[in-house]
Amino acid sequence: MANKFENRKVVDSVDKKKITFERLSATKVFWKFIKPHRFLFVAGLVFLVLSSGTMLIFPYFMGKLVDSALLISSNNQGFSINQVSLILLVVLIFQSIFSFLRIYFFTKISESAVADIRSSLFNKLLKLPMYFYEKNRVGELNSRMSSDVSQIADVLSFTLAEFFRGISVLIVGSIILLFTSTKLTLFMLLTFPIIIISAIIFGKYIRKQSKNTQDLLANSNIIVEESLQNIATIKSFTNENYESERYSFSMQKVVQSALKTAKNRGFFISFVIFTVFGGIVLVMWYGANLVKQGQISVGDLTSFILYTSFIGASVAGLGDIYSQLQKTVGASERIREILEEKTELFDSNKNINHTIKGNISFENVSFSYPSRKDVEVIKNINFNIQSGQKIALVGKSGAGKSTIVQLLMRFHTINQGQILIDNIPISDLDLHILRSKIGIVPQEILLFGGTIRENIAYGNTLASELEIFEAARLAYANEFIEKLPEGMDTLVGERGIKLSGGQRQRIAIARAILKNPPILVLDEATSALDSNSEKMVQSALQNLMKNRTTLIIAHRLSTVQDADAIFVLKDGQISEKGTHNDLISIKESLYLELYNNQDLYTIIT
């Protein structure tokens, strides 16, 4: 069973980076998000210092309280039990106030800065070119938005403050110990290396084992996610038992790893308890002898032990804090990479007042995808489309039909040649203007998870209610919308799952109608419709295509026949062009082959 189920692995999402000066300096990009809150940050640091200071005062007066109880007036500077107790109460009150303000300020900075980071990251992702998404998975990018940014939030709100506090307690506490009793401090330092070294070795091993358990658990979660996303496939292949066994096997490995981790952690905790308390016993034994010899007071010994405990806790905590900082450095590097990616160029000063009529020209255009630079998808293509013309692009799969549209919308940058609209190179047009003048009805319709009204209005977010209903009517979408209990307010579900393919297609057509662009792209626009719906939508499309430049990619044969011109693509080049009657009259032409097969849907999509 192990060989059967172990072939699918999860990619580890926890990336720990060794902390170097170069990596730390790379995180400075995030300080710009903290800069607007710098006064809060300074206030947080001030209360951090005050909080740590009052905490370090506490052991001193605890010792004085013991001395007061033992009536050792020569060492308690005249403080009575009540006076020392009152001082301790005041110290605790201030400690509580300072701690609260420290946590509040750092949390406020963290939440505000992280919100700004997430907004900047999302805005950046929206403006990145299409080739970025060809080399990065959406799930991975979503992880950057959630887990990686959350990692930074934890550091800003807690880890960074605890790191400063731990260092200050270690340094100041050690100085106080030296002044309290040099002999006892030196004796204590002899026991510390054993505890610290053991904690580092065991802690590193246990963290590694815990990480392995988390990886196995993540792998189990991947199985659940994959299975639920592909539930139809699982049921169609009757593999429910297989997936159940695969998940059970994965959970067995999680349990085994968790038990191993628990066993090692239990041994480690027992060892720490023995060594720490053993060290305290040794310090108390030596301190008791010093008290007996009159070299220190009982109160000073009490203060010393408390300071030792504080320092020990700080040292132990620094290991986990360093581990968190390692993960944060890795997370910040990945986010910084996205923030520093080169975005698409939006220039609102470029031909902003130009009215696009819809004349399109491709002049010696060649193109290769950035991920496959050695393979030319488009090879020296030339054609002209007049405003209002209806042009069909046909060809076998991979011929370059969809790529032509992507280049027209500047989803990619051409390698050579130029594309012009109304004799203006598209590189001289503002991207917002260019894309706002091109409407597209794709083959695969993915709707947003809102209402039908919101999805139609996406074509023009400023459209009135009357315009939205008119667009739905022209696309014959009102035929099914009116039958729904909630009408336009019907929720379409995630990616439009609550609607049929034909219903989604008509909403997409209504959205394009509402956009009212001078250039229209129909990519299998009626592929998901039944014959009755197709007739209705074809009529709507005929009206929509009037006085618009229309590119039809792999459309129904009836629409292809009706085009003003048909471009037949083969291996990234236009091999044939003409009207339907022109092309069908050429013997052994690729178009005639497609026509005779009577299967344009399969062959040219």
C-alpha positions as CSV (number, residue, x, y, z in Angstrom):
1,M,0.0,0.0,0.0
2,A,2.9,2.3,0.7
3,N,4.1,2.3,-2.9
4,K,0.5,2.7,-4.1
5,F,-0.2,5.9,-2.3
6,E,3.2,7.6,-1.7
7,N,3.6,9.0,-5.2
8,R,1.7,12.2,-4.6
9,K,3.6,14.6,-2.4
10,V,2.8,18.0,-1.0
11,V,5.2,20.9,-1.5
12,D,6.4,22.2,1.8
13,S,5.0,25.7,2.4
14,V,7.2,26.5,5.4
15,D,10.4,27.9,4.0
16,K,13.1,28.7,6.6
17,K,15.9,30.9,5.5
18,K,19.2,31.4,7.2
19,I,19.2,34.9,8.7
20,T,22.0,37.0,7.1
21,F,22.6,40.7,6.8
22,E,21.7,40.6,3.1
23,R,18.4,38.9,3.8
24,L,17.5,41.2,6.7
25,S,18.3,44.2,4.5
26,A,16.0,42.8,1.8
27,T,13.1,43.1,4.3
28,K,13.4,46.8,4.4
29,V,10.8,47.0,1.6
30,F,8.2,46.3,4.3
31,W,9.2,49.2,6.5
32,K,7.4,51.5,4.1
33,F,4.2,49.9,5.3
34,I,5.2,50.6,8.9
35,K,6.4,54.2,8.2
36,P,2.8,55.7,8.3
37,H,2.5,54.2,11.8
38,R,6.0,55.1,13.0
39,F,4.8,57.1,16.0
40,L,2.7,54.1,17.2
41,F,5.8,51.9,16.6
42,V,8.0,54.2,18.7
43,A,5.3,54.3,21.4
44,G,5.1,50.5,21.3
45,L,8.9,50.3,21.8
46,V,8.7,52.8,24.7
47,F,6.1,50.7,26.5
48,L,8.1,47.5,25.6
49,V,11.1,49.0,27.5
50,L,8.9,50.1,30.4
51,S,7.2,46.7,30.5
52,S,10.6,44.9,30.6
53,G,12.0,47.4,33.2
54,T,9.1,46.9,35.6
55,M,9.3,43.2,35.2
56,L,13.0,43.3,36.2
57,I,12.2,45.4,39.2
58,F,9.8,42.8,40.5
59,P,12.4,40.2,41.6
60,Y,14.4,42.9,43.4
61,F,11.5,43.8,45.7
62,M,10.5,40.2,46.1
63,G,13.9,39.7,47.7
64,K,13.4,42.8,49.9
65,L,10.0,41.4,51.0
66,V,11.7,38.2,52.2
67,D,14.4,40.3,54.0
68,S,11.7,42.4,55.6
69,A,9.9,39.2,56.7
70,L,13.1,38.0,58.3
71,L,13.6,41.4,59.9
72,I,17.0,41.9,58.4
73,S,16.9,45.6,58.7
74,S,20.5,46.2,57.8
75,N,19.9,45.0,54.2
76,N,16.3,46.2,53.5
77,Q,17.1,49.9,53.5
78,G,14.4,50.5,56.1
79,F,11.5,49.1,54.1
80,S,8.7,47.4,56.1
81,I,6.7,44.4,54.9
82,N,3.7,46.7,54.1
83,Q,5.9,49.2,52.2
84,V,7.5,46.5,50.1
85,S,4.2,44.9,49.4
86,L,2.7,48.2,48.3
87,I,5.7,48.8,46.1
88,L,5.2,45.4,44.5
89,L,1.5,46.1,44.0
90,V,2.3,49.4,42.2
91,V,5.0,47.6,40.1
92,L,2.4,45.0,39.1
93,I,-0.2,47.6,38.2
94,F,2.3,49.5,36.0
95,Q,3.6,46.3,34.5
96,S,0.0,45.4,33.5
97,I,-0.6,48.8,32.0
98,F,2.6,48.9,30.1
99,S,2.1,45.3,28.8
100,F,-1.4,46.1,27.7
101,L,-0.3,49.3,25.8
102,R,2.7,47.4,24.3
103,I,0.4,44.6,23.0
104,Y,-2.3,47.1,21.8
105,F,0.1,49.4,19.9
106,F,2.1,46.6,18.2
107,T,-1.2,44.8,17.3
108,K,-2.6,48.0,15.8
109,I,0.6,48.6,13.8
110,S,0.6,44.9,12.7
111,E,-3.1,44.8,11.5
112,S,-2.8,48.2,9.7
113,A,0.5,47.4,8.1
114,V,-0.6,43.9,7.1
115,A,-3.8,45.3,5.6
116,D,-1.7,47.7,3.5
117,I,0.6,44.8,2.5
118,R,-2.3,42.7,1.4
119,S,-3.9,45.5,-0.5
120,S,-0.6,46.4,-2.3
121,L,0.0,42.7,-3.0
122,F,-3.5,42.3,-4.5
123,N,-3.3,45.5,-6.5
124,K,0.1,44.3,-7.8
125,L,-1.3,40.9,-8.8
126,L,-4.1,42.6,-10.8
127,K,-1.5,44.6,-12.8
128,L,0.9,41.8,-13.5
129,P,1.1,40.6,-17.2
130,M,-0.4,37.3,-18.3
131,Y,2.9,35.5,-18.6
132,F,3.3,35.9,-14.8
133,Y,0.3,33.7,-14.3
134,E,1.6,31.2,-16.8
135,K,4.5,30.4,-14.6
136,N,2.9,30.7,-11.2
137,R,0.0,28.7,-9.8
138,V,-3.0,30.5,-8.3
139,G,-3.0,28.3,-5.2
140,E,0.6,29.3,-4.5
141,L,-0.2,33.0,-5.0
142,N,-3.1,32.7,-2.7
143,S,-0.8,31.2,-0.1
144,R,1.4,34.2,-0.4
145,M,-1.6,36.4,0.3
146,S,-2.7,34.4,3.3
147,S,0.0,32.4,5.1
148,D,3.1,34.4,4.2
149,V,1.5,37.8,5.0
150,S,0.1,36.3,8.3
151,Q,3.6,35.2,9.1
152,I,4.8,38.8,8.8
153,A,1.8,39.9,10.9
154,D,2.9,37.6,13.7
155,V,6.4,39.0,13.7
156,L,5.2,42.6,13.7
157,S,2.6,42.1,16.5
158,F,4.4,39.6,18.7
159,T,7.7,38.0,17.6
160,L,9.6,41.2,17.1
161,A,8.5,42.6,20.5
162,E,9.3,39.4,22.3
163,F,12.7,39.3,20.6
164,F,13.6,42.8,21.9
165,R,12.2,41.9,25.3
166,G,14.1,38.6,25.5
167,I,17.4,40.3,24.6
168,S,16.9,43.2,27.0
169,V,15.9,40.8,29.9
170,L,19.0,38.7,29.1
171,I,21.4,41.6,29.1
172,V,20.0,43.7,32.0
173,G,19.2,40.6,34.1
174,S,22.7,39.3,33.8
175,I,24.1,42.7,34.8
176,I,21.8,42.8,37.9
177,L,22.9,39.3,38.8
178,L,26.6,40.3,38.7
179,F,25.9,43.1,41.1
180,T,23.8,40.9,43.3
181,S,26.4,38.2,43.7
182,T,29.4,37.7,41.5
183,K,30.2,34.3,43.0
184,L,26.7,33.0,42.6
185,T,26.5,34.4,39.0
186,L,29.7,32.6,38.0
187,F,28.5,29.4,39.6
188,M,25.2,29.7,37.7
189,L,26.9,30.3,34.4
190,L,28.6,26.9,34.8
191,T,25.2,25.2,34.7
192,F,23.7,27.3,31.9
193,P,25.7,25.9,29.0
194,I,24.5,22.3,29.6
195,I,20.9,23.4,29.6
196,I,21.2,25.8,26.6
197,I,23.2,23.3,24.4
198,S,20.8,20.5,25.3
199,A,17.8,22.7,24.6
200,I,19.2,23.7,21.2
201,I,20.0,20.1,20.1
202,F,16.7,18.6,21.3
203,G,14.7,21.6,20.2
204,K,16.1,21.5,16.6
205,Y,15.4,17.7,16.4
206,I,11.8,18.1,17.8
207,R,11.1,21.1,15.4
208,K,12.2,18.9,12.5
209,Q,10.0,16.1,13.6
210,S,7.1,18.4,14.2
211,K,7.6,19.9,10.7
212,N,7.5,16.4,9.3
213,T,4.2,15.8,11.0
214,Q,2.8,19.1,9.7
215,D,3.9,18.1,6.2
216,L,2.1,14.8,6.4
217,L,-1.0,16.5,7.7
218,A,-0.8,19.0,4.8
219,N,-0.5,16.1,2.4
220,S,-3.7,14.6,3.9
221,N,-5.5,17.9,3.5
222,I,-4.4,18.0,-0.2
223,I,-6.0,14.6,-0.6
224,V,-9.3,15.9,0.8
225,E,-9.1,19.1,-1.4
226,E,-8.3,17.2,-4.6
227,S,-11.0,14.6,-3.9
228,L,-13.8,17.2,-3.2
229,Q,-12.8,19.3,-6.2
230,N,-12.8,16.2,-8.5
231,I,-15.8,14.4,-6.9
232,A,-17.5,13.9,-10.2
233,T,-14.4,12.2,-11.7
234,I,-14.1,10.0,-8.6
235,K,-17.7,8.9,-8.8
236,S,-17.5,8.3,-12.6
237,F,-14.5,6.0,-12.1
238,T,-16.0,4.5,-9.0
239,N,-12.9,5.2,-7.0
240,E,-14.5,6.2,-3.7
241,N,-12.9,3.2,-1.9
242,Y,-9.5,4.0,-3.5
243,E,-9.6,7.6,-2.3
244,S,-10.8,6.5,1.2
245,E,-7.9,4.1,1.5
246,R,-5.5,6.7,0.3
247,Y,-6.7,9.1,2.9
248,S,-6.7,6.5,5.7
249,F,-3.1,5.5,4.8
250,S,-2.1,9.2,4.9
251,M,-3.7,9.7,8.3
252,Q,-1.9,6.6,9.7
253,K,1.4,8.2,8.8
254,V,0.3,11.4,10.5
255,V,-0.6,9.5,13.7
256,Q,2.7,7.6,13.7
257,S,4.7,10.8,13.2
258,A,2.7,12.6,15.8
259,L,3.3,9.8,18.4
260,K,7.0,9.8,17.6
261,T,7.1,13.6,18.1
262,A,5.1,13.3,21.4
263,K,7.5,10.7,22.7
264,N,10.5,12.8,21.9
265,R,8.9,16.0,23.2
266,G,8.0,14.2,26.5
267,F,11.6,13.0,26.9
268,F,12.8,16.5,26.1
269,I,10.4,18.1,28.6
270,S,11.4,15.7,31.3
271,F,15.1,16.4,30.6
272,V,14.5,20.1,30.7
273,I,12.6,19.9,34.0
274,F,15.3,17.8,35.5
275,T,18.2,20.0,34.3
276,V,16.5,23.4,35.0
277,F,15.3,22.4,38.5
278,G,18.5,20.6,39.1
279,G,20.4,23.7,38.2
280,I,18.1,25.8,40.5
281,V,18.8,23.3,43.3
282,L,22.5,23.6,42.8
283,V,22.3,27.4,42.7
284,M,20.2,27.4,45.9
285,W,22.6,24.9,47.5
286,Y,25.5,27.2,46.8
287,G,23.5,30.3,47.7
288,A,22.4,28.8,51.0
289,N,26.1,28.2,51.8
290,L,26.8,31.9,50.9
291,V,23.8,32.9,53.2
292,K,25.2,30.8,56.0
293,Q,28.6,32.5,55.5
294,G,26.9,35.8,55.6
295,Q,28.0,36.9,52.1
296,I,24.4,37.5,50.9
297,S,21.0,37.8,52.4
298,V,18.1,35.4,52.0
299,G,16.3,38.1,50.1
300,D,19.2,38.6,47.7
301,L,19.2,34.8,47.1
302,T,15.5,34.9,46.4
303,S,15.9,37.8,43.9
304,F,18.8,35.9,42.3
305,I,16.7,32.8,41.8
306,L,13.9,34.8,40.3
307,Y,16.2,36.7,38.0
308,T,17.8,33.4,37.0
309,S,14.3,32.0,36.1
310,F,13.5,35.1,34.0
311,I,16.8,34.9,32.1
312,G,16.4,31.2,31.6
313,A,12.8,31.7,30.2
314,S,14.1,34.4,27.9
315,V,17.0,32.3,26.6
316,A,14.6,29.3,26.0
317,G,12.2,31.6,24.2
318,L,14.8,33.1,21.9
319,G,15.2,29.7,20.1
320,D,11.6,29.7,19.0
321,I,11.7,33.4,18.2
322,Y,14.7,32.8,16.0
323,S,12.9,30.0,14.2
324,Q,9.9,32.3,13.6
325,L,12.2,35.0,12.3
326,Q,13.8,32.4,9.9
327,K,10.3,31.6,8.5
328,T,9.5,35.3,8.2
329,V,12.6,36.1,6.2
330,G,11.6,33.3,3.8
331,A,8.0,34.6,3.6
332,S,9.1,38.2,3.2
333,E,11.4,37.3,0.3
334,R,8.6,35.6,-1.6
335,I,6.3,38.5,-1.1
336,R,9.0,41.0,-2.0
337,E,9.6,39.1,-5.3
338,I,5.9,39.7,-6.2
339,L,6.0,43.3,-5.2
340,E,9.1,43.9,-7.3
341,E,7.7,42.2,-10.4
342,K,7.4,44.4,-13.5
343,T,3.7,45.4,-14.0
344,E,1.9,46.1,-17.2
345,L,2.4,49.7,-18.4
346,F,-0.7,51.8,-17.9
347,D,-0.3,55.3,-19.3
348,S,-3.4,57.4,-19.1
349,N,-1.7,60.2,-21.2
350,K,-1.6,58.0,-24.3
351,N,-4.3,58.9,-26.8
352,I,-6.9,59.1,-24.1
353,N,-9.3,61.1,-26.2
354,H,-8.9,58.9,-29.3
355,T,-12.2,57.4,-30.5
356,I,-11.6,53.8,-31.6
357,K,-13.5,52.9,-34.8
358,G,-12.3,49.3,-35.1
359,N,-9.8,49.1,-38.0
360,I,-7.2,46.4,-37.2
361,S,-3.9,45.7,-38.8
362,F,-1.3,43.0,-38.1
363,E,2.0,43.9,-39.8
364,N,4.8,41.2,-39.9
365,V,3.8,40.0,-36.4
366,S,5.7,37.2,-34.8
367,F,5.4,35.9,-31.3
368,S,6.8,33.3,-28.9
369,Y,5.6,32.7,-25.3
370,P,8.2,33.8,-22.7
371,S,8.1,30.3,-21.3
372,R,8.8,28.8,-24.8
373,K,11.0,31.4,-26.5
374,D,12.3,28.8,-29.0
375,V,8.9,28.0,-30.4
376,E,7.2,30.7,-32.6
377,V,3.4,30.5,-32.1
378,I,2.8,33.3,-34.6
379,K,5.0,33.6,-37.6
380,N,5.2,36.8,-39.7
381,I,1.4,37.3,-39.9
382,N,-0.1,40.1,-42.0
383,F,-3.8,41.1,-42.4
384,N,-6.1,44.0,-42.3
385,I,-9.7,44.2,-41.0
386,Q,-11.9,47.2,-41.8
387,S,-14.2,48.7,-39.2
388,G,-17.5,46.8,-39.1
389,Q,-16.2,43.7,-40.8
390,K,-16.9,40.2,-39.5
391,I,-13.8,38.0,-39.7
392,A,-13.5,34.4,-38.8
393,L,-10.3,32.7,-37.6
394,V,-10.3,28.9,-38.1
395,G,-7.7,26.2,-37.9
396,K,-6.6,23.2,-36.0
397,S,-5.7,23.2,-32.3
398,G,-2.6,25.2,-31.6
399,A,-2.7,27.1,-34.9
400,G,-2.6,30.4,-33.1
401,K,-6.2,31.7,-33.2
402,S,-6.6,32.6,-29.5
403,T,-3.0,33.9,-29.4
404,I,-4.0,36.5,-32.1
405,V,-6.7,37.9,-29.8
406,Q,-4.4,37.8,-26.8
407,L,-1.8,39.9,-28.7
408,L,-4.6,42.3,-29.8
409,M,-5.5,42.9,-26.2
410,R,-1.8,43.2,-25.2
411,F,-1.9,40.3,-22.9
412,H,1.5,39.5,-24.3
413,T,4.1,41.7,-26.1
414,I,5.0,40.7,-29.7
415,N,8.6,39.8,-30.6
416,Q,8.5,41.7,-33.9
417,G,6.2,43.7,-36.2
418,Q,3.4,45.8,-35.0
419,I,-0.4,45.7,-34.4
420,L,-2.4,48.8,-35.2
421,I,-5.9,50.0,-34.4
422,D,-7.1,52.8,-36.6
423,N,-3.5,53.2,-37.8
424,I,-2.2,53.7,-34.2
425,P,0.2,51.1,-32.8
426,I,-1.5,49.5,-29.8
427,S,1.7,50.2,-27.8
428,D,0.8,53.9,-28.1
429,L,-2.7,53.3,-26.6
430,D,-3.4,53.3,-22.9
431,L,-4.2,49.8,-21.8
432,H,-7.4,50.8,-20.1
433,I,-8.6,52.5,-23.2
434,L,-7.6,49.6,-25.5
435,R,-9.1,46.8,-23.5
436,S,-12.3,48.8,-22.7
437,K,-12.9,49.0,-26.4
438,I,-12.7,45.2,-26.9
439,G,-15.5,42.9,-25.8
440,I,-15.1,39.2,-25.5
441,V,-17.4,36.2,-25.1
442,P,-15.2,33.3,-24.3
443,Q,-15.8,29.6,-24.7
444,E,-15.4,28.8,-21.0
445,I,-17.5,31.1,-19.0
446,L,-16.4,31.8,-15.4
447,L,-18.8,34.0,-13.5
448,F,-18.2,35.7,-10.2
449,G,-20.0,34.3,-7.1
450,G,-22.5,37.2,-6.8
451,T,-25.9,37.8,-8.4
452,I,-27.0,37.6,-12.0
453,R,-27.4,41.4,-12.0
454,E,-23.8,41.9,-10.7
455,N,-22.4,39.5,-13.4
456,I,-24.1,41.3,-16.2
457,A,-23.3,44.7,-14.9
458,Y,-19.6,43.7,-14.8
459,G,-19.6,44.8,-18.5
460,N,-20.3,48.3,-17.4
461,T,-20.3,49.0,-13.7
462,L,-22.0,52.3,-14.2
463,A,-24.9,50.9,-16.2
464,S,-28.5,51.7,-15.1
465,E,-31.0,49.0,-14.1
466,L,-32.9,49.5,-17.4
467,E,-29.7,49.0,-19.4
468,I,-28.9,45.8,-17.5
469,F,-32.4,44.4,-18.2
470,E,-32.2,45.4,-21.9
471,A,-28.8,43.7,-22.3
472,A,-30.3,40.5,-20.7
473,R,-33.3,40.8,-23.1
474,L,-31.0,41.1,-26.2
475,A,-29.0,38.1,-25.1
476,Y,-32.2,36.2,-24.5
477,A,-31.1,35.7,-20.9
478,N,-34.4,37.0,-19.6
479,E,-36.0,33.8,-20.9
480,F,-34.6,31.9,-17.9
481,I,-34.0,34.8,-15.5
482,E,-37.7,35.6,-15.2
483,K,-38.4,32.0,-14.3
484,L,-36.0,32.1,-11.3
485,P,-37.7,32.9,-7.9
486,E,-35.2,35.7,-7.2
487,G,-34.8,36.8,-10.8
488,M,-31.8,39.2,-11.2
489,D,-31.0,38.7,-7.6
490,T,-30.3,35.0,-8.0
491,L,-26.9,34.0,-6.7
492,V,-25.0,32.1,-9.4
493,G,-22.7,30.3,-6.9
494,E,-18.9,29.8,-7.1
495,R,-17.8,30.2,-10.7
496,G,-21.5,30.2,-11.8
497,I,-22.0,26.6,-10.8
498,K,-25.7,27.0,-10.1
499,L,-26.4,27.9,-13.7
500,S,-26.2,25.6,-16.8
501,G,-23.6,26.1,-19.4
502,G,-26.1,27.8,-21.8
503,Q,-27.3,30.1,-19.1
504,R,-23.8,31.2,-18.3
505,Q,-23.1,31.7,-22.0
506,R,-26.1,34.1,-22.3
507,I,-25.0,36.1,-19.2
508,A,-21.6,36.5,-20.8
509,I,-23.2,37.7,-24.0
510,A,-25.4,40.1,-22.1
511,R,-22.2,41.4,-20.4
512,A,-20.6,42.0,-23.8
513,I,-23.7,43.8,-25.0
514,L,-23.7,46.1,-22.0
515,K,-20.0,46.9,-22.6
516,N,-21.0,48.0,-26.1
517,P,-17.4,47.8,-27.6
518,P,-16.4,48.8,-31.1
519,I,-14.4,45.5,-31.4
520,L,-16.0,42.2,-30.5
521,V,-14.4,38.7,-30.0
522,L,-16.6,35.6,-30.1
523,D,-14.7,32.5,-29.0
524,E,-17.1,29.6,-29.3
525,A,-19.8,32.0,-28.1
526,T,-22.6,29.6,-28.7
527,S,-20.8,26.3,-28.0
528,A,-22.7,25.5,-24.8
529,L,-26.2,26.3,-26.1
530,D,-28.9,23.9,-27.3
531,S,-30.3,24.4,-30.7
532,N,-33.3,26.4,-29.5
533,S,-31.2,28.7,-27.4
534,E,-28.6,29.0,-30.2
535,K,-31.2,30.3,-32.6
536,M,-32.3,33.0,-30.1
537,V,-28.7,34.0,-29.3
538,Q,-27.6,34.0,-32.9
539,S,-30.2,36.6,-33.7
540,A,-28.9,38.6,-30.7
541,L,-25.4,38.2,-31.9
542,Q,-26.3,39.3,-35.4
543,N,-27.7,42.5,-34.0
544,L,-24.7,42.9,-31.7
545,M,-22.2,42.5,-34.6
546,K,-23.7,45.3,-36.6
547,N,-21.4,48.2,-37.1
548,R,-18.7,46.4,-35.0
549,T,-15.4,44.8,-36.0
550,T,-15.9,41.2,-35.1
551,L,-13.4,38.4,-34.7
552,I,-15.0,35.0,-34.6
553,I,-12.9,32.1,-33.3
554,A,-14.0,28.6,-34.1
555,H,-17.6,29.6,-34.3
556,R,-20.5,27.5,-35.5
557,L,-20.3,26.7,-39.2
558,S,-23.3,28.9,-40.0
559,T,-21.6,31.9,-38.6
560,V,-18.3,31.1,-40.2
561,Q,-20.0,30.9,-43.6
562,D,-21.6,34.3,-43.0
563,A,-18.3,36.0,-42.3
564,D,-16.9,38.8,-44.6
565,A,-13.6,36.9,-44.7
566,I,-12.2,33.8,-43.2
567,F,-8.5,33.4,-42.2
568,V,-7.4,29.8,-42.1
569,L,-4.4,29.4,-39.7
570,K,-1.8,26.6,-39.9
571,D,1.3,26.4,-37.7
572,G,1.1,30.1,-36.7
573,Q,0.6,31.4,-40.3
574,I,-2.3,32.4,-42.5
575,S,-2.4,29.6,-45.1
576,E,-5.7,30.6,-46.7
577,K,-8.1,33.5,-46.7
578,G,-11.2,34.5,-48.5
579,T,-15.0,34.1,-48.2
580,H,-16.6,30.7,-47.5
581,N,-17.5,30.3,-51.2
582,D,-14.0,31.2,-52.2
583,L,-12.3,28.8,-49.9
584,I,-14.7,25.9,-50.5
585,S,-14.0,26.1,-54.2
586,I,-10.3,25.4,-53.7
587,K,-9.5,21.7,-54.0
588,E,-7.4,20.1,-51.3
589,S,-7.6,23.3,-49.2
590,L,-7.4,23.0,-45.4
591,Y,-10.7,24.8,-45.1
592,L,-12.4,22.3,-47.5
593,E,-11.0,19.5,-45.3
594,L,-12.5,21.2,-42.2
595,Y,-15.8,21.7,-44.0
596,N,-16.0,18.1,-45.3
597,N,-15.4,16.8,-41.8
598,Q,-18.4,18.8,-40.6
599,D,-16.7,19.1,-37.3
600,L,-15.4,22.6,-36.9
601,Y,-16.1,22.6,-33.2
602,T,-13.6,19.8,-32.5
603,I,-11.0,20.6,-35.1
604,I,-10.6,24.3,-34.7
605,T,-11.0,24.7,-31.0
